[in-house]
Amino acid sequence: MVIHSKPLITDNFLLQSKVAETLYHDYAKAMPIIDYHNHLSPKLIAENQPINNLTEAWLDGDHYKWRGMRANGIDEHFITGNASLKERFYKWAETVPYTLRNPLFHWTQLELKRYFDVDEILQPETSDAIYEKANAILQHKTPTQLLADMNVEVVCTTDDPSDDLKYHKQIAKADFKTKVYPTFRPDELFFIAEAKFEAYLKKLGASENKTINNYEQLIDVLDARIHYFNENGCRLSDFGVGDALVIESFSSDEVAAIFSKRLKGESLSTLEINKFRSSLFIYFGKKYHEYNWVQQYHLGPIRNNNSRLSEQVGSDVGCDSIGDYQMAEFMSKLFNTLESTDQLAKTITYNLNPAQNEVFATMMGNFQTGGIPSKMQWGTSWWFLDQKDGIEKQLNTLSNMGLLSRFVGMLTDSRSFLSFPRHEYFRRILCNLIAEDVEKGLIPNDLAFLGNMIQDICYHNAKAYFKF
């Protein structure tokens, strides 16, 4: 299967009219990038050494590509196993032609073009030349140079509360063009029923040179960790536990007793687990408001479905999918509880189930208080939805149910330093969508007005919302 084609990534890729071309090239293209949620390694940024190899820079940790390779019948040895770097790259090149109409095809070619000026379609026949060209370039490109090449102004990593943030401290002292901030993500605390919980408590306590023997001590440590993160530039939190989410009524005494019961090694009922989790949701929500952070909720995945693969390779390896959890009641109770005491922080929610687009979009509209433009944001298309169709549906639903003009825009949610053309992908889709409305006579043909709105969505809204 060989693809013979002219270059796919042209100046007007995805732009289907002159209006779209003008909006993108004159307004969107040059805007800096604020990537407010990703999983980049602070260690790699701080050490700032060239990654050298395209396989390591592009395939390691990329479960999107891993899923595509498995679907193409590639043996795990070449995906997460100990095959050589070149063998693994070749197996990805072998897979790429079969990804046609999957977003992986677009992303692959866009990333090859932007970072390595490659016009050829990646496939076995072109793989050797592309591999050699990319590796030659990567030998002279550090992570911060790759970020600067894409005009990335800010990145926010995802960090555990126990992290000492030493790499963020190193980055803050360095003279990098891109600013790097931590994000506080306390997911591990929500797994109170699992065997790993006690070990995590020891790790968390050790971060403050304390032992956690009761719920009050847990809160004291968390108070200290949130303050520490804030002192080191953190302005966002995140949450990404995928299973059933409920808010139960609870008292402080109840939660303290539940926590004590777990530390004694006793099993907890579902109600007790939910009461403990509810206490954390409310506690964290109030603290985020106190520190004027933005809280993020990534809701909806059902994770690690393939137990054999998870046991063989680990978690977050490409066997997660869209869940069908009920979300409206959880969000309503959580946000209303915090709003009732005027302690609801700026909030972004992301849904993974596209059937819940309108649920999320309308829920956020219930709590637009405090005089902050779109304080409650329904976030950009996420994970399985951040492709052309998913992005267009999210933009259309947000337009129908909220204020598109106040939207804080795109992010990568990526572990790769080569993923930032996804912002370009989003911007091209956004410009083309707006241009289609102009062509249909649905909105004014005022390119300056529309261009300014697009620049707000691409950059200015995020800059004002997060106060970077």
VENHU-V670853 format. One record per pair of residues at least 24 apart in sequence whose C-alpha atoms are under 7 Angstrom apart, sorted by the first residue. I is the first residue (numbers start at 0). GAP is how many residues later the second one is. Records with the same first field share a line. If there is no record, write none. Layout:
I: GAP + GAP
//
This chain:
6: 112 + 113
8: 100 + 101
13: 414 + 415
14: 413 + 417
15: 416
18: 416
19: 411 + 412 + 415
22: 408 + 428
23: 404 + 407
26: 424 + 428
27: 399 + 426 + 427 + 430
30: 424 + 427 + 428
31: 119 + 120 + 121 + 427
32: 118 + 119 + 120 + 121 + 426
33: 118 + 119 + 120 + 121 + 425
34: 119 + 120 + 121 + 376 + 377
35: 119 + 120 + 375
36: 119 + 120 + 374 + 375 + 376
37: 118 + 119 + 120 + 374 + 375 + 376 + 377
38: 118 + 119 + 374 + 375 + 376
39: 117 + 374 + 375 + 376
41: 125 + 126
42: 124
44: 98 + 99
45: 121 + 124 + 125
47: 94 + 95 + 96
48: 93 + 94
49: 88 + 89 + 90 + 91 + 92 + 93
50: 87 + 88 + 91
51: 83 + 86 + 87
52: 82 + 85
53: 77 + 80 + 81
54: 30 + 34
56: 359 + 360
57: 358 + 360
60: 354
62: 254 + 255
63: 254
65: 252
66: 251
68: 26
89: 34 + 37
92: 29 + 30 + 31 + 34
93: 29 + 30
95: 26 + 27
96: 26
102: 284
109: 311
110: 307 + 308 + 310
142: 274
143: 32 + 34
145: 271
146: 31
147: 29 + 30
149: 270
151: 26
152: 24 + 25 + 26
153: 24 + 25 + 26
154: 24 + 25 + 26
155: 24 + 25 + 26 + 27
156: 24 + 25 + 26
157: 24 + 25 + 26 + 27
158: 24 + 25 + 26
159: 24 + 25 + 26
160: 24 + 25 + 64
161: 41 + 42 + 45
163: 43
180: 52 + 53
181: 51 + 52
182: 51 + 52 + 53 + 54 + 55
183: 52 + 53 + 54
184: 52 + 53 + 54
185: 53
186: 52 + 53 + 54
189: 87
192: 75
213: 42 + 45 + 46
214: 41 + 44
234: 58 + 59
235: 57 + 58 + 59
236: 57 + 58 + 59
237: 57 + 58 + 59
238: 57 + 58 + 59
239: 57 + 58 + 59
241: 57 + 58 + 59 + 60 + 61
242: 59
243: 81
244: 85
245: 28 + 84
246: 27 + 31 + 83 + 86 + 87
247: 26 + 27 + 30
248: 26
249: 25
284: 53 + 59 + 60
285: 52 + 57 + 58
287: 57
288: 54 + 55 + 56
291: 53
292: 52 + 53
293: 51 + 52 + 53
294: 50 + 51 + 52 + 53
295: 51 + 52 + 53
296: 51 + 52 + 53
297: 51 + 52 + 53
298: 51 + 52 + 53
299: 25 + 51 + 52 + 53
300: 51
321: 30 + 31
322: 30
323: 29
327: 31
345: 29 + 30
346: 28 + 29 + 30
347: 28 + 29 + 30 + 31
348: 28 + 29 + 30
349: 28 + 29 + 30 + 32
351: 30 + 31 + 32 + 33
356: 37 + 40
357: 39
360: 37 + 40 + 41
361: 39
364: 37
372: 33
373: 32
379: 29 + 30
387: 41
404: 48 + 52
405: 51 + 55
406: 50 + 54
407: 49 + 53 + 54
408: 48 + 49
//
